[in-house]
Amino acid sequence: MPLFDIARAVEDQFHRDVIPVLKRRGWRPRVVAYDGYGTSADQPDGADMARVLARMVLRPVDAPTEGPLFRSLPERRPASAAEVIDNARISLADAQRGWRLFIDAPVPFLPVTITVGGARIRTRADREGYIDVVVRGHGLGPGWHDAVIDAAGAGRSSARVLVVGPEPTLGIISDIDDTAMISHVPRILVAAWNQLVKYSSAREPVPGMARLYRRVQQAHQGAPVFYVSTGAWNVMPTLRAFFARHGFPEGPALMTDWGPTNTGWFRSGIEHKRTELRRLMIDLPQVRWLLVGDDGQHDPLIYGEVAREHADRVAAVAIRRLSATEQVLAGGITAHPMGIGPAAQTLAEADVPVVTGTNGFELASRLPTAIGGGTAGG
């Protein structure tokens, strides 16, 4: 038996042992809702759908629904009235060391009823407590809507769903680490420090990237934005706070679950991104995409593949170049296969515009004006 199968068995047994203990201590099932997406009732084929995402976890009755269970802020008296005000502006989830977000007890196979508009389905959480289901025939129009999640023992909660209209439009698919947020993920040890130890409120945005996304939305009447990352679902509370604090547009984030699987110790980040991008191409056929990533990992490779397979669905590719120091620490990567590199202007064989830059300001100035780029605009 492979070692990762043994690890999965140990993990499952641990959950079976710890859940009864936590229940005796008063912990109860809770629903951690994530943003989903869907298509509207006025689709040409009439096949509207909504993808609903959430996780079932055990938590103390007086604990928040999501975010860390334990505070990591230093217990001391503020030095001034100004510090009191500043502290009040920082949410609990946003002021925690990252590792505290990973302390959770999932509730596997919990029965769940999901209602979206006029449609309802029954399902169960998976072995890690996650639900990822498609509800059809909801009858809702474009915009943000609430899906009602009724989980056994947890009561009713709601998860937001972004319903995209049937009209052809432009959308953005963005990586997060080192594309929207400076996190130095290629450096494994530093990435672990940022994700598990560093205060989440200390993370910095890539300059100009939020402004670029807002410009594209203004040019295309609220173009949908999706964040696709290999990061864990556990960090979603801090990501929401980060996006809001730095002016990034709202949009569903498609993350992954860390831990052993039936094929290895960890889920493949490359395959996760490939799968999610191709699924978005299928689920939202009316959208052409601006793909935004960085050259520190595999974004040029993945985006190049997608652009070649779906050249008519990719409006442009924008790649943030890491600094020379970041490149050295990332392993000295200076060019990538699939035709995307520092000198590329179009993707070979696909006629898809490709721009590169060190930040959002440079990318915006080099993107075609039809997308929302150029030097003009705010």
N, C-alpha and C positions, 0 to 999 in steps of 0.2 A: 504494500500500500504506500503511495507517495506520501512524503512528509506533510504536504499541504492538506491532504485528506485527513491525516491525523490531527492537524491543527484545527481544521473545521469541526471535526468530531469533538475535540476538547472544548472549543468555543461553544458549540451547541450544548454540551453537557454543563458547562459553567452557567449558561443562561437558564437551563432547567433547574439547576440547584439554587441559583441566587434569587430567581423571581418569587418563589414562595416565601423566602425570608423577607424580602422587601415588602411583599404584600402584608405580612404579619406586622411589619413596622408602620403600616399605614400608607405605603406608596400605592398609587392608583394609575391606571392607564391614562395617558395623555396623547393628544394628536399634535404633532409638529407639522404644520402645513407649509408647503412650498408653492411657488408660483408655477402654474401650468399654462397651457395655450390651447387654441382650437380654431376651428373655422366656423363661419356664421351660417344661419339657417337659409340665407339667400344664395347659397352656392349654386352654380349652374346645374350641377348634378343632384342638388338637394341633399347631399351626404354631409351634413354638419357633424362635427366631432369636437370633443374636449378631452385633453390629456390631463389627468388629475394626479398630483404628486404629493405624498405625505409620508410620515413615519410615525409608528406607534411606539411609545416609550413609557417606562414606569418612572414616576416622579412623586416626591412628597406632595401632600395636598396643598401646602402653603408655598411651594416652589413656583417660579414662573413657568409658563408653558414651554418656552425654549430658551436657549442660552445656558450659561454656566450655572451649576448648582451651588458653587462655592465662590465667594468673593475673593479676589486677589489684590484689591486695593489696600495699601497700607493703612492700618488703623491709627490715625493720628489726627490731632486737631488742626484744621486749616490755619495757615499763617495769616490770612487776611480775608476781608469780606469779598474781595475780588476772586480769591481762590474758591470760596464757597460757591460763587456764581458759576465759575468755570467747571467745578466738579458737578454741579447740577445739570450742566449741559451734556455731560457724557453719560450715555446709557450704561446700564450694568453690563450688558453683553459686550459693549465696545471698549470697556475698561478692564478686561480680563486677560490674563495670560492665556495663550491659545490652547494649552493642554487641557484646561478646565472644560472646554467645549466638547472634549472627547469622552467625558465621563457620563455615560448614559447606559441604561439597561433596556434594550429593545424588547418588545412584546411580540414574539413570533406568532404567525398564523391567527391573529386576532380577527374575528368577524367584523366586517365593515360594510355599511350601506352608504352609497354615494349618490347624491342628487344634484343634477346640473340642469337648471331650467325645468323643462317638463319631462326629463328622463331620469331614471333611477336604476342602479345596478347594485348587486350584492357581490362582495368578494372577500378575500382574506389577505392579510399582510403576509409577506414572505418570511423567510427564516431570520432575517435581520430586522423585521418590523416595517419594512417599506411597502408602500403601495404605489404602483405606476400603471394606471388603467386608462382605457379610452371609453368615454361615454358618448354614444351616438344619439342623434335625434333630440337634442336639447332645445332647439327652437330659438336660440338667443341671437341677437344682433351683434355687430362689432363693438369692441370695447372691453373694459375690465368687468368681470362678473364674479360672484361668489359661488363656489361649489360647496354644498353642505356635506360634511363627513360625520356620520353617526357610527361611532365605534363602541363595541360592547364594553361597558364599564367606564367609558370616557365621556359619554354624553355627546352633544353636538358641537362641532367646530366648523370653521369655514376655511377654504383654500381659494386663493384668487386664481382666475383663469383669464388670460388675454385672448379674446376672440378676434381673429384677423378677418377683415371683410373680403369679399370676393374680387374686388377691383385689383388689377395689376398694380403692384407697388414695389418699392425698394425696401429691403430690410438689412439689418446689420447683425452679423454673427461675430462676436468678439471673444477672444481669449481673455483671461483675467490676469494671471501671474505674469509680470513683466510686460504686459500689454496695457492693461488698465491700472494695475497696481505694481509698484516696484517691490518685488519680493525676492529676486535673485534665486528663483527656483532651480536653475541649472546647478547651483552649488549645493550639493546634497546636505551637507552639514548646516550651512547657513539657512537653507530652506526649512530644515527641521527646527532650527532656532526661531525663525520667523513664525512658523505655524504653531509650534507647541509651547514656546517660552515667552517670546516677545509680547508686550502689551499690544493688543490689536489696534488701539487708537494711535499707535506710533507709525502705522504703515502709511506710505506716501503714494499719491497718485502719479502716474506718468503725465508730465506737463502737457496740457493741450488736448488730451484724449477725450475728456468729457465734453469739451467745447466742440471738438470734431463731431462727436455723435449727435450733439444738439443741432449743429448746423445741418447735418444730413436729415434729421427729423424735420427741421423747419422747411427744407427744400422739398420734402416729400410728404408733407402733411401727416406727421406723426408716424414715420416709418417704424415698424416693430424692431426692438433690440433684444437679442438673445445672447446670453453669456454662457459659453461652453468651456468647461474647465475640467482638468483632472483632479481638482481639489475635492476634499471630502464634504459631504452634505452637512457635517457637523459645524462647519464654519459659516453657514448661511446667515445666522444672526449678525455676525460681525460684517459680513459682506453687505448686507442691507444697510447697516449704519454707515459703512465706508462709502457706498454709492450715493447715499443721501447727503452725506457731509460734503462730498466733493462734486456734487452736481451732475452725476451720471444719470442718464435716463433710466426709468424703471423698465424692467423686462425680466422674463423668466431666466433663471440660471439652471443649467443642466450639469449637475455635478456627478460624483461617483461615490461609491462606498468603499472605504479602505478595509482591507482584511483578506484572509485566504478565500479562494474560490475553488471550483472543481477543476480548474486548469492551472493554478499556480498560487504563489503566496499572496500576490496582489493582482488586482485587475489591471489590464493593459491600458495605459493612458492613451496610446495611439489608437487602439481599437475603439475605445470609448468615444473619442472625438470623431473618428470615421463614422461610427454608427449613428451618433447624434446628428451630424451634418447631413448624412444621407436620409435620415428619417425626416428632418426638416424639409428637405427637398421634396419628399413624397407627401408629407402632411400639408404643406403650404405651397401648392404648385403655382399659385398666382404671384409669388414673391421672387424677385431677383435679388441677389445677395451681394453686399459688400463684406468681404471676409477680412477681418483684422486680427493679426497675431504678431509674434516676434520671432527672431531668428535664433533664440537661445535653446529651443527644443526642436519639435518636429512640425511646427505649424507650416513652414514652406512646403514640406513634403506632402502633408495632408491636404492643404489648400490646393496645391498643384494637381493632385489626383482628382479632387472634387471638380476643379475647373475643367479638366480634360474630359471627365465623364459627363459633366453638365455645363458645357460651355455657354449654352443659352440661358442658364440660370444664375451665372456669376457675373455681376456687373464689373467688379474690380477686386483686386487683392492688395491689401496694404500691410506691409511688414515693418514693424519697428526694429531697427538695428540696435543691438546692445552696444554699449561702449566697449572700447578696447580692453579695459580691465575686466568687464563682465564677460567678454568673449574668451579671454585667457582663462578665467576661472571656470568658464563653461566647457573648456576643453579645446579652445582655439578654433572653434567653428567660425569660418568666415564666408562660406558659400554652401549652398544646399542643392540637392538634386531637383529634378522636375522643373528646371528652367527658372527658378526664382533665386536670384542672388543680388548683390549690391548694384550691378550694372543692368539688371533686367528692366525692360520697359513694357513688354507684353509677354504673356505666357506662351511659349512655343507650342504650335499646333492648335491653340485654342483661341487666339486673338483676344485674350482677356487682359485689360490693362493691369500692370503691376507697378506699385510705387513703394519706395522705401524711405525711411527717415528715422531720426533718433527720437522723435516725440510727435505728439499729435499735431502741433503747429506745422512741422515740416510735411507730414503726411497730407494734411488738409491742403497745403499750397500746391501739392503735386497731383492730387486727385482730379479727375475730370470735373469740369464745372457742372455737367449734367447730373453728377452724383451729389454735389454739394461742396466740392472742393474749389480750389482757386484762391487767390489772394483777397478777393473781395468778401464781404460778409462779416458777421459778428461772431 
